[in-house]
Amino acid sequence: MNLESEDKPLIDVQSGMIDRKIFSDENIFEQEMERVFDKSWLFVGHESLIPKNGDYFLSQAGREPVVVTRDDEGKVNVLLNLCTHRGMPVCRYDRGNAKRFTCPYHGWTFSNNGELTGLPLNKEGYEGKLDRSRWGMIKARVACYYGSIWATFNESAPSFEDSLGDMAFWLREFMMGPDGEDDGLEAVEGILKSEIPSNWKFGAENTAGDLYHDVSHNSVQRVGIALTGLRTRHVWNADKNTFRTLNVAFPAGGHAIRANLYDTPNREYFSQWSQIPEADEYFRNAHYARQKRLGEKERLLNRGGIVFPNFAYNSANRTSASVWVPRAAGRTEVWKWVFLPKNAPQVVKDTMRNYLLRYAGPAGMVEQDDFENWHSAQVGSESVAAERLPMNYQLHIGHAKWAWPEPWIGEGALVDEGVSEHAQRVFYDRWYEMMTGKPRVFRKEAAE
């Protein structure tokens, strides 16, 4: 399908209308792989999973299978997990330590930095003339950002930090410990993996800024899974410190976050862990340490967001990240990492891990609701009878503002308050630009 030759555009963010075909059409999906994923920086994991030289783990960069290694020199590499001879995976273990990877088909062997080091029948079959420098494992460009690892196989893509733009502070803040220490997290060993019959964009847009769907989680609210004992997921709603709920989007990159911005600095600690006294004491001390480290910026409660296109994170003590791995127009794998404060006492780590496992992931009470939503939305996107109407993204349209009194939120940030679909409109504006090459609607220079 040629997106530019449609009688009417598939994406019209000014009116808030989005054609259902972008979630169900396989041709559009294949174009996404080339025009969006191949040109983007993609999250592949965390440095805490490869602490020693020789450590590695398997991951995904979009649809591409990769091995993330720390080589013998201590450098982080992201290697396409395919033998350059016949395309076989050279590594089949999820995680380990190895100096080399050997293809089980013909025995080509590669070092943990991707170089071709072993070549059966080198003299007899290749007369010693095969240029090994050309036939090493295909390497991605790599960026390590406060513990997180990102990769792209696109040589012409801008640098990772340029692609982040004003989103950089928010991602950095997510990777901090609760006390505001940079690179303060560690990933729990093992990646939660599940598959849902849904397009990858439904999960991505939800994390970008869908505060509208709380009705989905009414049953969870009644159970009261928070360790405050309150019957709510959003425990900060009982916080006596006043704040504004913000939907912050960065049109240049398509990134977005959800945040609470407290009206005044130096607020009192609000307990979210009162049922576990040891954890509560740790987070109380961390709260005041964070205030000292961040100053004015500590007014921010970073609740979660998305780095375009498919890295989604939850924070505010629900510290986890997901990657929506695209498999087909109606099929997505969800890879989820759980993060803990690396310098916290073990009782705190155990408390957080247990809470997060019952909150999110394939067995989590909240995310099961979301998976069902996205599967059902996929059915709606494939309905022939429903094609006469686009998807509606008009909630609170036209209320976002560029100017904001806290400049550290980002000069390129477009901000809306309250419940809105503003962030989703910005997400799809960036998606449409990458798919068609047409300029974005949401541009700061255009607004000025």
RODO-2510 file (C-alpha; in nm, 4 decimals, decimal comma):
residues 448
     n   res          X          Y          Z
     1     m     0,0000     0,0000     0,0000
     2     n     0,1302     0,3439    -0,0960
     3     l     0,0475     0,5715     0,1975
     4     e     0,0891     0,8869    -0,0105
     5     s    -0,1563     0,7885    -0,2842
     6     e    -0,4571     0,7386    -0,0583
     7     d    -0,7669     0,9425    -0,1469
     8     k    -0,7735     1,0520     0,2126
     9     p    -0,4761     1,0371     0,4496
    10     l    -0,4430     0,7424     0,6810
    11     i    -0,3318     0,9821     0,9541
    12     d    -0,4945     1,3198     1,0199
    13     v    -0,3708     1,4319     1,3596
    14     q    -0,5225     1,7789     1,3218
    15     s    -0,8707     1,6293     1,3228
    16     g    -0,7725     1,3349     1,5440
    17     m    -0,8656     1,0694     1,2876
    18     i    -0,6567     0,7578     1,2188
    19     d    -0,7425     0,4900     0,9650
    20     r    -0,7801     0,1378     1,1043
    21     k    -0,5621     0,0001     0,8239
    22     i    -0,2418     0,1100     0,9937
    23     f    -0,3003    -0,1607     1,2553
    24     s    -0,4078    -0,4443     1,0262
    25     d    -0,2517    -0,4069     0,6811
    26     e     0,0493    -0,6364     0,6288
    27     n     0,1948    -0,4151     0,3554
    28     i     0,1953    -0,1185     0,5915
    29     f     0,3583    -0,3387     0,8541
    30     e     0,6411    -0,4357     0,6184
    31     q     0,6957    -0,0700     0,5295
    32     e     0,7208     0,0086     0,9011
    33     m     1,0078    -0,2347     0,9383
    34     e     1,2063    -0,0495     0,6724
    35     r     1,0995     0,3105     0,7284
    36     v     1,0517     0,3254     1,1064
    37     f     1,2406     0,0461     1,2815
    38     d     1,5414     0,0344     1,0502
    39     k     1,5918     0,4091     1,0970
    40     s     1,5440     0,4245     1,4750
    41     w     1,7531     0,3606     1,7840
    42     l     1,6086     0,0593     1,9672
    43     f     1,6451    -0,0508     2,3297
    44     v     1,8113    -0,3909     2,3622
    45     g     1,8870    -0,4219     2,7348
    46     h     2,0811    -0,3009     3,0373
    47     e     2,4496    -0,3088     3,1252
    48     s     2,3823    -0,4748     3,4611
    49     l     2,3067    -0,7954     3,2673
    50     i     2,6659    -0,8097     3,1360
    51     p     2,8820    -0,7045     3,4332
    52     k     3,1914    -0,9091     3,3360
    53     n     3,3992    -0,9331     3,0201
    54     g     3,2642    -1,2186     2,8089
    55     d     2,9083    -1,1842     2,9404
    56     y     2,6276    -1,1827     2,6835
    57     f     2,2507    -1,2071     2,6507
    58     l     2,0078    -1,2433     2,3613
    59     s     1,7734    -0,9613     2,2697
    60     q     1,5743    -0,8094     1,9840
    61     a     1,6252    -0,4905     1,7827
    62     g     1,2850    -0,4675     1,6202
    63     r     1,2522    -0,7957     1,4329
    64     e     1,6289    -0,8474     1,4262
    65     p     1,7697    -1,1077     1,6696
    66     v     2,0831    -0,9793     1,8410
    67     v     2,3503    -1,0859     2,0876
    68     v     2,4511    -0,8150     2,3339
    69     t     2,8067    -0,8797     2,4556
    70     r     3,0743    -0,7280     2,6730
    71     d     3,3873    -0,8304     2,4868
    72     d     3,7327    -0,9117     2,6225
    73     e     3,8209    -0,5417     2,6237
    74     g     3,5091    -0,4478     2,8214
    75     k     3,3311    -0,2866     2,5240
    76     v     2,9566    -0,3376     2,4742
    77     n     2,8652    -0,4819     2,1324
    78     v     2,5316    -0,5543     1,9678
    79     l     2,5742    -0,8239     1,7026
    80     l     2,3202    -0,9624     1,4594
    81     n     2,2692    -1,3198     1,5776
    82     l     2,3210    -1,4717     1,2345
    83     c     2,6170    -1,6526     1,0846
    84     t     2,7381    -1,4648     0,7773
    85     h     2,7847    -1,7957     0,5918
    86     r     2,4270    -1,9330     0,5811
    87     g     2,2313    -1,7205     0,8260
    88     m     2,2113    -1,9644     1,1173
    89     p     2,1915    -1,8248     1,4718
    90     v     2,5366    -1,8576     1,6274
    91     c     2,4114    -1,8228     1,9866
    92     r     2,1138    -2,0138     2,1273
    93     y     2,1443    -1,9576     2,5017
    94     d     1,9544    -1,6670     2,6536
    95     r     2,2461    -1,5574     2,8685
    96     g     2,6000    -1,6668     2,9572
    97     n     2,9706    -1,5967     2,9298
    98     a     3,1698    -1,6895     2,6207
    99     k     3,4838    -1,5887     2,4352
   100     r     3,3435    -1,7092     2,1041
   101     f     3,0278    -1,8259     1,9250
   102     t     3,0350    -2,1196     1,6831
   103     c     2,7720    -2,1772     1,4169
   104     p     2,6289    -2,5304     1,4575
   105     y     2,5826    -2,5697     1,0799
   106     h     2,9297    -2,5344     0,9246
   107     g     3,1434    -2,4356     1,2215
   108     w     3,2277    -2,0754     1,1414
   109     t     3,3428    -1,9220     1,4704
   110     f     3,3200    -1,5614     1,5860
   111     s     3,4778    -1,3813     1,8817
   112     n     3,2594    -1,2000     2,1344
   113     n     3,3216    -0,8758     1,9466
   114     g     3,1909    -1,0291     1,6233
   115     e     3,5165    -1,0961     1,4386
   116     l     3,5421    -1,4123     1,2288
   117     t     3,8179    -1,6115     1,4006
   118     g     3,7546    -1,9735     1,3037
   119     l     3,7084    -2,0957     0,9455
   120     p     3,6935    -2,4727     0,8773
   121     l     3,8814    -2,5770     0,5601
   122     n     4,0367    -2,2335     0,5376
   123     k     4,3379    -2,3563     0,3381
   124     e     4,1785    -2,6503     0,1583
   125     g     3,8513    -2,4834     0,0650
   126     y     3,9323    -2,1128     0,0510
   127     e     4,3059    -2,1339    -0,0229
   128     g     4,3593    -1,9062     0,2760
   129     k     4,2256    -1,6123     0,0763
   130     l     3,8867    -1,5420     0,2382
   131     d     3,8875    -1,1877     0,3731
   132     r     3,7766    -1,2503     0,7317
   133     s     3,7358    -0,8791     0,7993
   134     r     3,4410    -0,8753     0,5569
   135     w     3,2670    -1,1793     0,7044
   136     g     3,2447    -1,1038     1,0739
   137     m     2,9050    -1,0812     1,2439
   138     i     2,7094    -0,7738     1,1418
   139     k     2,7558    -0,5038     1,4046
   140     a     2,5073    -0,2407     1,5114
   141     r     2,5950     0,1079     1,6254
   142     v     2,5697     0,1096     2,0054
   143     a     2,4864     0,3789     2,2592
   144     c     2,5044     0,3240     2,6362
   145     y     2,2952     0,5767     2,8264
   146     y     2,3041     0,5671     3,2079
   147     g     2,2998     0,1876     3,2054
   148     s     2,0548     0,1368     2,9187
   149     i     2,1821    -0,0093     2,5892
   150     w     2,0534     0,1076     2,2505
   151     a     2,1342    -0,0040     1,8974
   152     t     2,0689     0,0714     1,5325
   153     f     2,1945    -0,0985     1,2169
   154     n     2,1380     0,2242     1,0224
   155     e     2,4660     0,4030     0,9547
   156     s     2,2968     0,7280     0,8529
   157     a     2,0708     0,7621     1,1590
   158     p     2,1519     1,0612     1,3834
   159     s     2,3340     0,9980     1,7097
   160     f     2,1312     0,8491     1,9920
   161     e     2,1309     1,1673     2,2002
   162     d     2,0295     1,3728     1,8958
   163     s     1,7391     1,1348     1,8392
   164     l     1,6341     1,1750     2,2034
   165     g     1,6343     1,5548     2,1986
   166     d     1,4515     1,6931     2,5025
   167     m     1,3477     1,3417     2,6012
   168     a     1,7046     1,2901     2,7266
   169     f     1,6404     1,4268     3,0759
   170     w     1,3318     1,2121     3,1255
   171     l     1,5037     0,8901     3,0182
   172     r     1,8003     0,9774     3,2376
   173     e     1,5635     1,0384     3,5303
   174     f     1,3989     0,7006     3,4746
   175     m     1,7371     0,5283     3,4931
   176     m     1,8169     0,6990     3,8269
   177     g     1,7825     0,5247     4,1587
   178     p     1,5029     0,6391     4,3935
   179     d     1,7607     0,8657     4,5614
   180     g     1,8353     1,0463     4,2332
   181     e     2,1665     0,8712     4,1724
   182     d     2,2539     0,8370     3,8033
   183     d     2,2594     0,4824     3,6647
   184     g     2,1043     0,3657     3,9903
   185     l     1,9146     0,0619     3,8603
   186     e     1,9877    -0,3016     3,7915
   187     a     1,7803    -0,5390     3,5828
   188     v     1,6399    -0,8546     3,7384
   189     e     1,7880    -1,1573     3,5651
   190     g     1,5511    -1,2933     3,3037
   191     i     1,3161    -1,1216     3,0616
   192     l     0,9393    -1,1695     3,0870
   193     k     0,8179    -1,2642     2,7393
   194     s     0,4644    -1,3015     2,6126
   195     e     0,2801    -1,2782     2,2836
   196     i    -0,0432    -1,0949     2,2095
   197     p    -0,2553    -1,0999     1,8904
   198     s    -0,2286    -0,7250     1,8475
   199     n    -0,0424    -0,4583     1,6525
   200     w     0,2663    -0,3225     1,8290
   201     k     0,1383     0,0366     1,8107
   202     f    -0,1527    -0,0261     2,0498
   203     g     0,0862    -0,0979     2,3351
   204     a     0,3191     0,1855     2,2353
   205     e     0,0484     0,4521     2,2197
   206     n    -0,1008     0,3355     2,5491
   207     t     0,2251     0,3969     2,7326
   208     a     0,2774     0,7269     2,5538
   209     g    -0,0107     0,8851     2,7377
   210     d    -0,3376     0,6937     2,7703
   211     l    -0,4752     0,8153     3,1043
   212     y    -0,8271     0,7588     2,9706
   213     h    -0,8509     0,3835     3,0233
   214     d    -0,8684     0,3522     3,4023
   215     v    -1,2118     0,1912     3,3695
   216     s    -1,0232    -0,1142     3,2389
   217     h    -0,8609    -0,1628     3,5765
   218     n    -1,1607    -0,1281     3,8069
   219     s    -1,1232    -0,4838     3,9330
   220     v    -0,7578    -0,4220     4,0202
   221     q    -0,8533    -0,1041     4,2021
   222     r    -1,0980    -0,3016     4,4193
   223     v    -0,8335    -0,5597     4,5051
   224     g    -0,5954    -0,2872     4,6220
   225     i    -0,2563    -0,4250     4,5165
   226     a    -0,0644    -0,1183     4,6360
   227     l     0,1452    -0,1717     4,9479
   228     t    -0,0141     0,1322     5,1108
   229     g    -0,3295    -0,0733     5,1661
   230     l    -0,5232     0,1808     4,9578
   231     r    -0,7676     0,0476     4,7000
   232     t    -0,6093     0,2218     4,4066
   233     r    -0,3187     0,1750     4,1673
   234     h    -0,2462     0,5478     4,1613
   235     v    -0,1448     0,5812     4,5246
   236     w    -0,0223     0,9369     4,4698
   237     n    -0,3848     1,0432     4,4270
   238     a    -0,4063     1,0216     4,8076
   239     d    -0,0991     1,2458     4,8379
   240     k    -0,1812     1,5741     5,0154
   241     n     0,0845     1,7555     4,8120
   242     t    -0,0912     1,9196     4,5166
   243     f     0,0229     1,8568     4,1596
   244     r    -0,0744     1,8866     3,7955
   245     t    -0,1026     1,5855     3,5657
   246     l     0,0955     1,6443     3,2473
   247     n     0,1085     1,4749     2,9094
   248     v     0,4456     1,5803     2,7698
   249     a     0,5246     1,4990     2,4073
   250     f     0,8350     1,5733     2,2010
   251     p     0,7238     1,6062     1,8384
   252     a     1,0759     1,6123     1,6934
   253     g     1,1309     1,2497     1,7937
   254     g     0,7793     1,1250     1,8670
   255     h     0,8653     1,0522     2,2315
   256     a     0,6242     1,1176     2,5187
   257     i     0,5934     1,0908     2,8959
   258     r     0,3266     1,1043     3,1658
   259     a     0,4130     1,3002     3,4767
   260     n     0,2910     1,4647     3,7923
   261     l     0,4378     1,8094     3,8494
   262     y     0,4102     1,9153     4,2129
   263     d     0,3233     2,2785     4,2789
   264     t     0,5983     2,3384     4,5316
   265     p     0,9449     2,1909     4,5950
   266     n     1,0669     2,0214     4,9137
   267     r     0,7424     1,8332     4,9674
   268     e     0,6999     1,5914     5,2537
   269     y     0,7483     1,2193     5,1957
   270     f     0,4296     1,0362     5,1026
   271     s     0,4466     0,6678     5,1920
   272     q     0,3748     0,4098     4,9226
   273     w     0,5259     0,1142     5,1129
   274     s     0,3721     0,1412     5,4602
   275     q     0,2966    -0,2322     5,4808
   276     i     0,6708    -0,3121     5,4602
   277     p     0,8438    -0,0920     5,7234
   278     e     1,2008    -0,1662     5,6056
   279     a     1,1128    -0,0690     5,2476
   280     d     0,9236     0,2351     5,3652
   281     e     1,2266     0,3597     5,5593
   282     y     1,4506     0,3144     5,2544
   283     f     1,2165     0,5103     5,0270
   284     r     1,1724     0,7837     5,2894
   285     n     1,5480     0,8416     5,3003
   286     a     1,5733     0,8150     4,9215
   287     h     1,2998     1,0774     4,8796
   288     y     1,4963     1,3427     5,0675
   289     a     1,8252     1,2443     4,9032
   290     r     1,6605     1,2888     4,5636
   291     q     1,5438     1,6368     4,6597
   292     k     1,9007     1,7378     4,7372
   293     r     2,0364     1,5948     4,4142
   294     l     1,7723     1,7257     4,1733
   295     g     1,6777     2,0583     4,3263
   296     e     1,3867     2,2213     4,1399
   297     k     1,3518     1,9166     3,9148
   298     e     1,2512     1,7010     4,2109
   299     r     0,9000     1,8442     4,1681
   300     l     0,8671     1,5921     3,8872
   301     l     0,7113     1,2502     3,9342
   302     n     0,7998     1,0654     3,6144
   303     r     0,5173     0,8114     3,5811
   304     g     0,6235     0,6541     3,2533
   305     g     0,6557     0,7121     2,8836
   306     i     0,7851     0,5962     2,5481
   307     v     1,1004     0,6436     2,3488
   308     f     0,9815     0,6209     1,9890
   309     p     0,9056     0,3796     1,8425
   310     n     0,8713     0,0841     2,0813
   311     f     1,0472     0,1311     2,4176
   312     a     0,7918     0,1863     2,6938
   313     y     0,8632     0,2309     3,0617
   314     n     0,6701     0,2572     3,3874
   315     s     0,8220     0,4352     3,6839
   316     a     0,7058     0,5941     4,0119
   317     n     0,8099     0,2755     4,1985
   318     r     0,6664     0,0494     3,9244
   319     t     1,0083     0,0418     3,7644
   320     s     0,9892    -0,1734     3,4538
   321     a     1,0349    -0,1381     3,0809
   322     s     0,8796    -0,3148     2,7836
   323     v     0,9730    -0,3459     2,4201
   324     w     0,6971    -0,4142     2,1696
   325     v     0,8656    -0,6600     1,9314
   326     p     0,6792    -0,6485     1,5989
   327     r     0,6173    -0,9897     1,4403
   328     a     0,3246    -0,9214     1,2056
   329     a     0,0497    -0,6630     1,1662
   330     g    -0,1609    -0,8494     1,4210
   331     r     0,1096    -1,0158     1,6309
   332     t     0,3442    -0,8665     1,8890
   333     e     0,5876    -1,0112     2,1382
   334     v     0,6170    -0,8187     2,4639
   335     w     0,9622    -0,8291     2,6253
   336     k     0,9637    -0,6849     2,9771
   337     w     1,2549    -0,5987     3,2041
   338     v     1,2050    -0,5429     3,5798
   339     f     1,4432    -0,2928     3,7425
   340     l     1,5459    -0,2555     4,1067
   341     p     1,7608     0,0037     4,2898
   342     k     2,1037    -0,1580     4,2788
   343     n     2,2229    -0,0129     4,6110
   344     a     1,9034    -0,0902     4,8054
   345     p     1,8887    -0,3500     5,0869
   346     q     1,7755    -0,6955     4,9800
   347     v     1,4392    -0,6604     5,1559
   348     v     1,3642    -0,3582     4,9362
   349     k     1,4611    -0,5457     4,6211
   350     d     1,2466    -0,8438     4,7180
   351     t     0,9516    -0,6181     4,7986
   352     m     0,9726    -0,4347     4,4664
   353     r     1,0241    -0,7489     4,2608
   354     n     0,7267    -0,9259     4,4165
   355     y     0,5067    -0,6195     4,3757
   356     l     0,6067    -0,5671     4,0125
   357     l     0,5496    -0,9304     3,9208
   358     r     0,1925    -0,9207     4,0454
   359     y     0,1360    -0,5746     3,8940
   360     a     0,2769    -0,6113     3,5417
   361     g     0,3907    -0,8744     3,2952
   362     p     0,1948    -1,1697     3,1534
   363     a     0,0806    -1,2765     3,5029
   364     g     0,0347    -0,9249     3,6383
   365     m    -0,3167    -0,8143     3,7276
   366     v    -0,2898    -0,4787     3,5492
   367     e    -0,1218    -0,5849     3,2281
   368     q    -0,3632    -0,8726     3,1700
   369     d    -0,6332    -0,6067     3,1347
   370     d    -0,4191    -0,4181     2,8848
   371     f    -0,3400    -0,7262     2,6768
   372     e    -0,7114    -0,8016     2,6471
   373     n    -0,7790    -0,4409     2,5448
   374     w    -0,5162    -0,4442     2,2715
   375     h    -0,6291    -0,7809     2,1375
   376     s    -0,9876    -0,6558     2,1212
   377     a    -0,8786    -0,3320     1,9545
   378     q    -0,6991    -0,5424     1,6941
   379     v    -1,0256    -0,7223     1,6167
   380     g    -1,1855    -0,3820     1,5683
   381     s    -0,9079    -0,2698     1,3352
   382     e    -0,9672    -0,5763     1,1129
   383     s    -1,3457    -0,5363     1,0925
   384     v    -1,4702    -0,4871     0,7361
   385     a    -1,7926    -0,3232     0,8549
   386     a    -1,5996    -0,0790     1,0732
   387     e    -1,3786     0,0477     0,7880
   388     r    -1,6286     0,3260     0,7175
   389     l    -1,5151     0,4997     1,0373
   390     p    -1,1587     0,5866     1,1417
   391     m    -1,0257     0,5460     1,4944
   392     n    -1,1070     0,8516     1,7081
   393     y    -0,8175     1,0364     1,8773
   394     q    -0,9943     1,3659     1,9500
   395     l    -0,9885     1,3676     2,3296
   396     h    -0,8903     1,7176     2,4538
   397     i    -0,7729     1,8159     2,1061
   398     g    -0,6360     2,1674     2,0588
   399     h    -0,5377     2,2329     2,4218
   400     a    -0,1646     2,1514     2,4169
   401     k     0,0843     2,4350     2,4654
   402     w     0,4488     2,4892     2,3777
   403     a     0,5241     2,7473     2,6466
   404     w     0,5735     2,6132     2,9977
   405     p     0,7080     2,7864     3,3077
   406     e     0,9567     2,5063     3,3886
   407     p     1,2122     2,5301     3,1053
   408     w     1,3820     2,2069     3,2099
   409     i     1,0772     2,0167     3,0837
   410     g     1,2211     2,0902     2,7396
   411     e     1,2023     2,3720     2,4875
   412     g     1,0714     2,1302     2,2268
   413     a     0,8011     1,9888     2,4549
   414     l     0,4335     2,0170     2,3669
   415     v     0,2379     1,9846     2,6924
   416     d    -0,1256     1,9133     2,7730
   417     e    -0,2798     1,8800     3,1177
   418     g    -0,5201     1,6183     3,2447
   419     v    -0,6748     1,3309     3,0534
   420     s    -0,5924     1,3722     2,6848
   421     e    -0,4952     1,1889     2,3662
   422     h    -0,2423     1,4577     2,2873
   423     a     0,0623     1,2297     2,3202
   424     q    -0,0898     0,9690     2,0886
   425     r    -0,1497     1,2352     1,8222
   426     v     0,2159     1,3401     1,8430
   427     f     0,3263     0,9735     1,8285
   428     y     0,1317     0,9145     1,5065
   429     d     0,2445     1,2447     1,3592
   430     r     0,6052     1,1240     1,3884
   431     w     0,5099     0,7782     1,2583
   432     y     0,3454     0,9303     0,9500
   433     e     0,6452     1,1523     0,8811
   434     m     0,8795     0,8526     0,8870
   435     m     0,6447     0,6471     0,6710
   436     t     0,5814     0,9134     0,4051
   437     g     0,8541     1,1761     0,4368
   438     k     0,5902     1,4468     0,4810
   439     p     0,6645     1,7223     0,7378
   440     r     0,5153     1,6996     1,0837
   441     v     0,2051     1,8913     1,1837
   442     f     0,3341     1,9439     1,5364
   443     r     0,6415     2,1605     1,4913
   444     k     0,7488     2,4338     1,7274
   445     e     0,8770     2,6538     1,4459
   446     a     0,5434     2,6206     1,2661
   447     a     0,3584     2,7230     1,5832
   448     e     0,5756     3,0324     1,6123
***
